[in-house]
Amino acid sequence: MHILIIEDDLAIAANLYDFLESRGHTADAAVNGVAGLHLAVTQRFDAILLDLGLPGMNGMTLCRKLRQESQIDTPILMLTARDTLEDKLAGFEQGADDYLIKPFALKEVEARLLAMHKRYVGKVANRTLEFDKLSFDPKTLSIRFENKNVKLPPKCIRLLALMMSEPGKVFSREELELEAWEDVQETSGTLRSHMHILRRALTKAGGYDPIETVHGLGYCLTSRAQISDRT
């Protein structure tokens, strides 16, 4: 997992960072609420560890801003010395997914992060993805573009679903191949041929190609407005 640690106690933050990295995760850290909010909004994380007593902006306010203003649904585990029922309920009301009282065991932190991430992935996997005039229902595998049904082979569906999970992000050849084939292909021709099928089907249905080739990097999903701006 890629985890954001928002904690102003440097010793605690360092312990969390070192432990999570040793367990194979990657982590970023912020020591105040403003910096934490900026990282959470501008980067993608699988989970957030959030202290409540932060300088600049407390954890409750930060959590509320992430949920209500930024519409970010990344799982949040609150870390705090406040142990009353009222404190816990307040945390959940602001959008926290779980609550852990200090002092805590590092192994329990990881276990709770993994459990939150597992629930989140299951929820996202069944959520209809929408971007611009494009929609994908993972339950029925149905795709609609500009109000027209699009028929695609399974590998192309996987490629499209991955790009729709983060519109605007440039996905590398390796990321796309791992998603579709669960392994990196020997040549780039396999991916190119499937991307050609995908783009041709979308263009036929919608009248334009929403997939952009970023030379030397990969592919990304682009809105019609962005295409018009460049032309």
C-alpha positions in Angstrom: 0.0 0.0 0.0 1.0 3.7 -0.4 0.2 5.3 2.9 0.1 8.9 4.0 1.2 9.5 7.7 -0.1 12.8 9.1 1.5 13.1 12.5 3.3 15.9 14.3 5.1 13.7 16.8 8.3 13.1 14.9 9.2 10.0 16.9 5.8 8.4 16.3 5.9 9.3 12.6 9.4 7.9 12.2 8.4 4.6 13.9 5.3 4.3 11.7 7.3 5.2 8.6 10.2 2.7 9.3 7.8 -0.1 10.2 5.5 0.2 7.2 8.5 0.5 4.8 10.0 -2.6 6.4 6.7 -4.4 5.7 6.9 -3.6 2.0 4.6 -0.6 1.9 5.6 2.9 0.8 4.9 6.0 2.9 4.8 9.7 2.8 4.6 11.9 5.9 3.3 15.4 6.9 3.9 17.0 10.2 0.9 19.5 10.1 -2.7 19.5 8.9 -2.2 21.9 6.0 0.7 19.9 4.5 -1.3 16.7 5.1 -4.3 18.1 3.3 -2.2 19.2 0.4 -0.6 15.7 0.0 -3.9 13.9 0.4 -5.6 16.0 -2.3 -2.8 16.1 -4.8 -1.5 12.5 -4.6 -3.1 9.1 -4.6 -2.9 7.0 -1.4 -4.3 3.6 -0.4 -4.8 4.7 3.2 -4.2 7.7 5.5 -3.0 7.6 9.1 -4.3 10.8 10.7 -3.4 12.2 14.1 -6.0 14.5 15.7 -3.9 17.0 17.6 -2.1 18.6 14.6 -0.8 22.1 14.3 -2.2 24.4 11.6 -5.4 22.3 11.1 -6.6 19.7 13.5 -7.4 16.1 12.4 -11.1 16.5 12.7 -11.2 19.5 10.4 -8.8 17.9 7.9 -10.9 14.7 7.8 -14.1 16.8 7.2 -12.4 18.8 4.4 -11.2 15.6 2.7 -14.7 14.0 2.8 -17.0 16.9 2.2 -15.0 19.5 0.2 -12.5 17.4 -1.7 -14.8 14.3 -2.1 -11.8 12.0 -1.3 -12.8 8.5 -0.1 -9.4 7.1 0.8 -9.7 5.0 4.0 -8.7 7.0 7.1 -7.4 5.5 10.4 -7.4 8.1 13.1 -4.6 7.9 15.7 -5.2 9.8 18.9 -4.8 9.8 22.7 -8.4 10.8 23.1 -10.2 7.7 24.2 -13.8 8.7 25.1 -16.8 7.4 23.3 -17.7 10.9 22.3 -14.3 11.4 20.7 -14.6 8.2 18.7 -18.1 9.1 17.5 -17.0 12.5 16.5 -14.2 11.0 14.4 -16.6 8.6 12.7 -19.0 11.5 12.0 -16.3 13.4 10.2 -15.6 10.5 8.0 -13.0 8.3 9.7 -13.1 4.6 8.8 -11.3 3.4 12.0 -10.0 4.7 15.2 -6.9 3.6 17.2 -5.9 4.9 20.7 -2.3 5.8 21.5 -0.1 4.0 22.5 -0.7 1.4 19.9 1.1 -1.7 18.5 2.6 -1.2 15.1 1.4 -4.6 14.0 -2.2 -3.6 14.9 -1.8 -0.4 12.8 -0.8 -2.5 9.8 -3.6 -5.0 10.4 -6.2 -2.3 10.5 -4.8 -0.6 7.4 -5.0 -3.9 5.5 -8.5 -4.5 6.6 -9.6 -1.0 5.6 -7.9 -1.3 2.2 -9.5 -4.7 1.6 -13.0 -3.3 2.3 -12.3 -0.2 0.1 -11.1 -2.3 -2.8 -14.2 -4.5 -2.6 -16.4 -1.4 -2.6 -14.6 0.3 -5.5 -14.6 -2.9 -7.5 -18.4 -2.9 -7.6 -18.8 0.9 -8.1 -19.8 2.2 -11.5 -17.0 4.3 -13.0 -17.9 7.5 -14.8 -15.8 10.0 -16.7 -17.1 12.6 -19.1 -19.6 10.8 -21.3 -18.1 7.4 -20.6 -19.4 4.9 -18.0 -18.4 1.3 -17.0 -20.5 -1.0 -14.7 -18.1 -3.6 -13.3 -21.1 -5.8 -12.2 -22.5 -6.2 -15.7 -19.3 -5.3 -17.6 -21.4 -2.9 -19.7 -19.8 0.2 -21.2 -21.6 3.2 -22.6 -20.0 6.1 -24.4 -22.1 9.1 -25.6 -25.2 7.1 -24.7 -24.2 4.2 -26.9 -23.3 0.7 -25.9 -19.7 -0.3 -26.5 -18.8 -4.0 -27.0 -15.2 -4.9 -26.1 -13.1 -8.1 -25.6 -12.2 -8.8 -21.9 -8.6 -7.5 -22.1 -9.8 -4.2 -23.5 -12.3 -3.9 -20.8 -9.6 -4.4 -18.2 -7.5 -1.7 -19.8 -10.4 0.8 -20.0 -11.4 0.1 -16.4 -7.9 0.8 -15.1 -7.7 4.1 -17.0 -11.2 5.1 -15.8 -10.1 4.4 -12.2 -7.9 7.5 -12.4 -8.8 9.7 -15.4 -5.9 12.0 -16.5 -3.2 9.8 -15.0 -0.6 8.5 -17.4 -0.5 4.7 -17.1 2.7 3.1 -18.2 2.9 0.1 -20.5 3.9 -2.1 -17.5 0.9 -1.0 -15.4 -1.5 -1.7 -18.3 0.0 -5.0 -19.1 0.0 -6.2 -15.5 -3.7 -5.2 -15.3 -4.8 -7.0 -18.5 -2.4 -10.0 -18.6 -1.1 -10.1 -15.0 2.4 -10.1 -16.5 4.6 -7.8 -18.6 4.5 -8.9 -22.3 7.6 -9.7 -24.3 6.9 -7.0 -26.9 4.8 -3.8 -26.9 2.9 -5.0 -29.9 0.3 -6.9 -27.8 -0.7 -3.8 -25.8 -0.7 -1.6 -28.9 -3.0 -4.0 -30.8 -5.5 -4.1 -27.9 -5.3 -0.3 -27.4 -6.1 0.0 -31.1 -9.2 -2.2 -30.8 -10.3 -0.2 -27.7 -9.8 3.2 -29.3 -11.5 2.2 -32.5 -14.6 1.0 -30.6 -14.8 4.1 -28.5 -14.4 6.4 -31.5 -17.1 4.5 -33.4 -19.5 5.0 -30.5 -18.7 8.5 -29.3 -17.3 10.2 -32.4 -13.9 10.9 -30.8 -11.0 9.0 -29.1 -10.8 9.8 -25.4 -7.5 8.0 -25.0 -4.3 10.0 -25.3 -0.9 8.6 -26.2 1.8 10.2 -24.1 4.9 9.4 -26.1 7.6 7.6 -24.1 5.4 7.3 -21.0 2.1 5.5 -21.8 -1.6 6.3 -22.1 -4.2 8.3 -20.3 -8.0 9.0 -20.4 -8.8 12.6 -21.5 -12.0 14.5 -21.6 -13.5 16.0 -24.8 -12.9 19.5 -23.4 -9.2 18.8 -23.0 -9.0 17.5 -26.5 -10.7 20.6 -27.9 -8.3 22.8 -25.9 -5.3 21.2 -27.5 -6.8 21.5 -31.0 
